[in-house]
Amino acid sequence: MSWETIIGIEIHAELMTNSKIFCSCPTDFGAAPNHHTCPICMGLPGTLPVLNEEVVKLAIKAGLALNCEINLLNKMDRKNYFYPDLPKAYQISQYDLPICKDGHVDIEVDGEKKRIRINRIHIEEDAGKLVHLEEEPYSLIDYNRVGVPLVEIVSEADLRSPQEAVAYVKALRAILQYAGISDCRMEQGSLRCDANISIRKIGQKEFNSKVEIKNMNSFKELLKAMEKEEKRQRELYQFGEGFKVVQETRRWDSAKGRTIPMRSKEDAHDYRYFPDPDLIPIVLKEELVTALGRQLPELPAAKSIRFTDAYGLTEKEAEILVGDKALGEYYEGVVGLGAAPKAVSNWMLGDLLKLLKEAEQESDDIPIKQQDFKQLLCLIDEGKISGKIGKEVFTEMFKEGKSPDEIIKEKGLEQISGTDVIEKIVVELIEKNPQSVADYKGGKPQAVGYLMGQVMKATKGQANPQLAKELLEKKLNAI
C-alpha cells in the first residue's frame, strides 16, 4: 500500500527587541534564573500590559518578507491553559485576527522547486522554562523567558516529506535573519519548531489523525524525529483496523531515538480564546506598512541570484553560503578585500565548514580574520606556499587566530622555490629510483607522478610543485 506524508510546521521565532512584549524587562539570553522578571510579566494582580510598538513593526516586516497580506486591523487574545511555566494561567496571543496571513516560501529539494503556503503569522508572548533535574523528585522554573516577544509562523500542510520540512525551516530561518527580525539561534531557543505530521493513502482527500512533535531546536533532530514518527505511523496503519494513530502531542527523545507521548492534542476551543480586555485592537496604517517594506534589506532569494551572477558560483554553492547570514556576510567580506570569489567559496565550503563542524562552532564565531583569509590565498597564488601547506596553515589560523605570516614563520613552512635546492633533490631521487626512470623511458608517464610525490615528501610539501615538475621532466628527458 502506498502512503504519503503530510506535514505542517509551526515556527516560534523570538523577535529582536531590547525589552519584552508588554513590559520593560530585558530579553537578553543567559541571565541568572528569574532575574529578568517584574510584576507585569509575572502577571501579578493590578498590573496592566502595554504593547511594545517594535514588536508590531517586526511582525509586519516578517509578513512582508514572507509574502503575506498584512491585516490592518488585528487584536490580542487570551489563550487559556494551566501549566507551571505560565504564571498568568493564560498566554496573550492572537486568534481570529492575526497580524499577517496568506504568505508563502519557496524551497528546493533534490532539484525540485516547491512553494509552501503560510497560513498566518501572529504575535504572542513566550512562556517560562521548566528545568527537569535528573535524579530529583521536582522541577525548577525559570521565568526569564515569560513575556519575551515571539512571532508564530504557521504553514499550511503542504510539506510531503521530512526533507521538505527541513528545507522549509532552513529557508524561513534565513529570511528572518536577513530581514533583522530574529537572530534565530536555535541552540538558545530563539527559533523553535513544532511539526504536525500525519500519513494517508495516496489518492485519499481527507486527512488522518495528526501528531504534533514539540519544540525541536536543530535541523538534525527535526529530521530524525519526523522520520521516526513517519515510520511509527506507517507501521500502525499496516496492522489494520484495530490500530490507529491517536491525535496527541509527543516529544522527541534523541537519546532513545523515538517520539514519546506527552498529552492529548488540544483543539482551539480547548483554549477558550477571547479578546484581551486590557489591550485595545491594533489599527495599522498603510503608510506604516509601506515604509517598513522599504526598510527590508536584500533577502536570500535575491542574494543567491546575485552570488551566481556576480561571483560565478553554482546555484548550490550560493544556496549554502546565502542560507546562513553570517556565512554569506563573511564570504562577501573576504571577496570585497580582493580575493578570488571562486577560491574563497571553495575554501569556505570545504575546509572552513569542516572546521566549524568539528569545533561545534557557529558561523558567526569564525576565528579567522577576513584580511588574513585573503592574505593566505595571496600567498598560495604567489607561490610562497603550496596549496597543501596552505591547508595546514588555514587549520592553524582557525585554531590559533593568528595571521598566515606568523604561522609560516613559526613553523618554517615557506615554499622552496630556489632552483638549486630543488634540482639537487631531483638529481638524488632520480639516482635512488632507477626503476621509475626506466618506466618513464619505457613510455609510462605516470612514473613522473611517483617521483613528484617523492620530491614533495623530501621537502615536506614545501617545494614549488610547478618548478619541481619542470626540473624533474627536464632531467628525465636528458637521460
DAZI-V84708 format. One line per field, one symbol per residue. psi: psi as a letter, one per 20 degrees, with the letter a starting at -180 (. if undefined). burial: b if it has 9 or more other C-alpha atoms within 8 Angstrom, else e. A space follows every 50 residues. Layout:
psi->???
burial->???
This chain:
psi->ppqqpppqpppoppqmqhrrhjajqqjqqjrqpkhmrrhgiikqpiqpqp pohhggghhggggghkkrppohorrqrpopqoqhjnhijqpobqeimrhq rmaqpprpplipqqppqpgqpqqrqrrappoopqjqjrqqpojhipippq ppoorrlipjqhghgghghgghggghghikgqiknhiijioqqpppprqr qpipgqqrpqpppqlpkqhghgggghgghggggghghiiahiprpporpr qpnhgikrqppgrqpqrhhhilqqpoiipqqooqqhhgggghhhipaprg ghhgggghghikqrhgghggghioghgghgghgghhijqpghgggghgie gghghgghilqqijkoipqghhghhghghghijhqrhghhhgggghgghi jrqhggggggiljqpojpggghhggggghhhimhghgggghjknhihhgg hghhghghjkjiqohggggghghggghi.
burial->eebbbbbbbbbbbbbebebbbbbebebeeeeeeeebbeebbbbbeeeebe bbeebbbbbbbbbbbbbbbbbbbbbbbbbbeeeebbeebbbbbbbebbbb bbbbbbbbbeeeeeebbbbbbbbbbbbbbbeeeeeeeebebbbbbbbbbb bbbbbbebbbbbebbbbbebbbbbbbbbbebbbbebeebbbbbbbbbbbb beeeeeeeebbbbbebbeeebbbbbbbbbbeebbebbeeeeeeebebbbb bbbeeebbbeeeeebeeeeebbbeebeebeebebeeeebeebbeebeebb eebbbbbbeebbbebebbbbbbbbbebbebbebbbeeebebbbbbebbbe bbbbbbeeeebebeebebebebbbbbbbbbeebbbbeebbbebbbbbbee bbebeebbbeeebbbbbeeeebbebbbebbeeeeebbebbeeeeeebbeb bbebbbeeeebbbbbebbbebbbebbeee
